[in-house]
Amino acid sequence: RTYEGHRDWVYCLQVVGDMLYSGSTDNTVRAWSASSGELLRTYEGHGDTVWCLQVVGDTLFTGLLKDGALRWRAEGGE
């Protein structure tokens, strides 16, 4: 399957159940249905490449290399 939506390189991903999360040099994290390939959500807010991500329970953690920023968002939150 091909997941289309990022505008630049993908650096990290994690699969949790039927959800696939991908972090990119387009400064976003995208959440996909792993089975259908449908883009479900785009997380924005970083000013640089998302180098790492981790989903723990209903919380998405993301990190950047350049500024050392760490962000987290509860699933369903903005």
N, C-alpha and C positions, 0 to 999 in steps of 0.2 A: 504494500500500500504506500502511496505517496501522500504526504500531508503538506498542503500548500497554504501559505499565509505569511510566513516570515519574509522579510525583505532583505535579509542578509544571513550570514552563517549561523548555524545552530551549534552551540558549545556544550550544552548539557541537557539531559532529559531524565525523567523518571516516570515509570509506569506504576499506577496504583489502581488495582482492579481494572475497570474499563477506561480509566482516565490516563492520558499521556500528557505530561507537562514538558514543555521545551523552552529553554532560555537561549537568547540570541544576541548577536552583535547589533541587531536593530533596536536594542534596549528594552525589549519586551519579553514577557513569558506568555506562552499561549497554552491553553488547555483544550485538548481534543478528546473526542470519543475514539478510543483505540480500535473499536470494532467497525465503526462506520467511517472514520476519518473526518467527521464533521468538526469544524472549529466551534467550540462552545464558549470560549471566553478569551479575551486579551487583557493581560495585566500590564499597565503602563506606569511610569513614574520614575524609573531609573534614568539617569543622564548618561549612562555608558553601558557597555556590554554586560549582560547578565552571565557571569562565569560559572555560577553554581546555584543549584536549587535543591530543596528537600521538602517533601510533604510529610508532615507528622500529624496524624489525626486529621482534623479539618483546618490545619494551618499550613500555609505555603511560606517557606523561608527562601529568600533570594539574596545573593551576594555579588558584589563587584570587586574586581581586583584593583582598579585604578584609584578609587577613593576610599576603599575599605568599608563602604556602606553595607549594612545588612538591613533588610526590610522583611516584614512578615505581614500576612493578610489572612484573616479567617475566611475560609471558603464561604461565599455568599456575601462577604463584606466588600467594601470598595477600597 
